[in-house]
Structure formats: C-alpha cells, structure tokens
Amino acid sequence: MYAWTLRCQEWPKLMMQPQDRIAAAMTLDAANTAKLVANVAAVRTRIAAAACAVGRSPGEVQLLPVTKSVPVAVIAALLELGLVDHGENRPERLPELALAFPAARRPRWHLIGHIQSRKLRDAVPLATCVHSVHSLELVERIEARCAEVGRVLPVLLQVNVSSESRKQGLDPADLATVLAHAQRCTHLAVQGLMTMAPLDATPAVQRATFAGLRQLRDAHRTAARALPELSMGMSADFEIAVEEGATMVRVGSALYEGLHFD
C-alpha cells in the first residue's frame, strides 16, 4: 500500500555481497506446507468469527504473520497464501531478507520490535511501516533518516496502556505531545497506535488494555489526523483485540504450531 523504490547507491555494502550468501531453500516441504495452510486458515476463521461477533467486517482486520523465528522458506510460503504484509521484530534482518526475494515479490515488512538507533539506518529504507515508535526521540531519528533517503514512512506510536514498568511505550499522558510533534514532521506519517497486553494477563486485563488503546485513539483523532490503524493482539489474545477494534493483529506461534524446520 506504500510503494517506494530502493536506490542501489543506498546499499553499496549489500551490492558487494554474493547472492549465494542466502543458503536457505525457498521451498517448504509438503508436510510443513499442509500444516501452515491449515494454521493460516484456522487463524483467519478465528479473526472472522471475532469480527462478526461485534458487527465488524473481517476485511477490516489485517493478519500480520510474525516472522522473526522462521526460515525464508516459510516466508515464501506465506506469500503464496496471500499474506504479503509481515511483522518483523529484528530490523537487522531486513537487508538479508531483501536479498532473498526479488523486488517484485518481496514482503511488505512492518517493524514491530524495539529499534536501536544503530540499526535504524539500514531498516528505514526497507520498512513499509514501523509499529514500535515509543518516544519523541525515536520520532526525530526516523524523521531525520527518512529525510536522508527521501521517503515518507508510515508509523504507529506504541503506547504503554497497561503502565508496565519494564515495557516500552509512550505514557498515555504524553501521547498528545508526541502526536503534535509528529504531525509537524514531513517524512513520517502517523497512521495509528500500537500496544501489547501484559504477559499472562487475564482476558479481562487484555480487554481493558485493548479498549484503552481504542479510547486513546478516539480521543486524539481529528479531521486532519484520522489515526485509522490499531495494531494490537498476538497469538494469545488476538480475538479479544479484534473485538475491541484492532485493524492489525501480529500473530506468530498460532501460525507455526506443528511445523518442523531447522
């Protein structure tokens, strides 16, 4: 949905690396393929049921497979199943993945994990969207890097709705300030918000977390700042997230259960 062209001069060190450094096979074996097809169908069915239960269209919810721990062959199989947008936790992996796929058949990578400043430079040209923008400082660094490469990058602001001391994310009280600053940027575009429920949270806490993000979005959206996207929900809680308004769910283990690969 956000097209861009990677200029070769941005990647001199990659151009010097031989193509055979990508040794992973691009074809998944029959047993793993069958299991992946079944898992994807099951997750899509669960998303549809959760959406319909609250009067939403299943088409309003985008499934983002989380690919941080899977080989290239699985990523290629996901593409064949129509899952083009992928969630990647490790920004340093994007240059290698970019070499594994031709430009015309490349996933659209959504960065969903913590981005260290030293890894930002190589990740920004390759990312379709960054979900984990958790500070004003990171907004400024992404803006600066995007200006260097001449692109506008869609981002989501990560909010620590549950106020966990060890979790990254904006304090809800700071959201208005960061949104106002980001709106003045010319090389990033805030598309919405992201959050995670606490680990091992009860369904009630999960629901309160996701409802809280939706309420924050509703309170801060304006005619000039629609904030259409809510990225929330993972394998353990995506159905509750869908019921509370998620437009993107980041699913990993539920898709790969029963697959066997090195």
C-alpha positions, 0 to 999 in steps of 0.5 A: 500500500506504500510503494517506494523504490530502493536506490542501489547507491543506498546499499553499496555494502549489500551490492558487494555481497554474493547472492549465494550468501542466502543458503536457505531453500525457498521451498517448504516441504509438503508436510510443513506446507499442509500444516501452515495452510491449515494454521493460516486458515484456522487463524483467519476463521478465528479473526472472522468469527471475532469480527462478526461477533461485534458487527465488524467486517473481517476485511477490516482486520489485517493478519500480520504473520510474525516472522522473526523465528522462521526460515525464508522458506516459510516466508515464501510460503506465506506469500503464496497464501496471500499474506504479503504484509509481515511483522518483523521484530529484528530490523537487522534482518531486513537487508538479508531478507531483501536479498532473498526475494526479488523486488517484485515479490518481496514482503511488505515488512512492518517493524514491530520490535524495539529499534536501536538507533544503530540499526535504524539506518539500514531498516528505514529504507526497507520498512513499509511501516514501523509499529514500535515508535515509543518516544519523541526521540525515536520520532526525530531519528526516523524523521531525520533518516527518512529525510536522508533517503527521501521517503515518507514512512508510515508509523504507529506510536506504541503506547504503554496502556497497561503502565508496565514498568519494564515495557516500552511505550509512550505514557498515555499522558504524553501521547498528545505531545508526541502526536503534535510533534509528529504531525509537524514532521514531513517524512513520517506519517502517523497512521495509528497506535500500537500496544501489547497486553501484559504477559499472562494477563487475564482476558479481562486485563487484555480487554481493558488494555485493548479498549484503552488503546481504542479510547486513546485513539478516539480521543486524539483523532481529528479531521486532519489526523484520522489515526485509522490503524490499531495494531494490537493482539498476538497469538494469545489474545488476538480475538479479544483485540479484534473485538475491541477494534484492532485493524492489525493483529501480529500473530506468530506461534498460532501460525507455526504450531506443528511445523518442523524446520531447522 
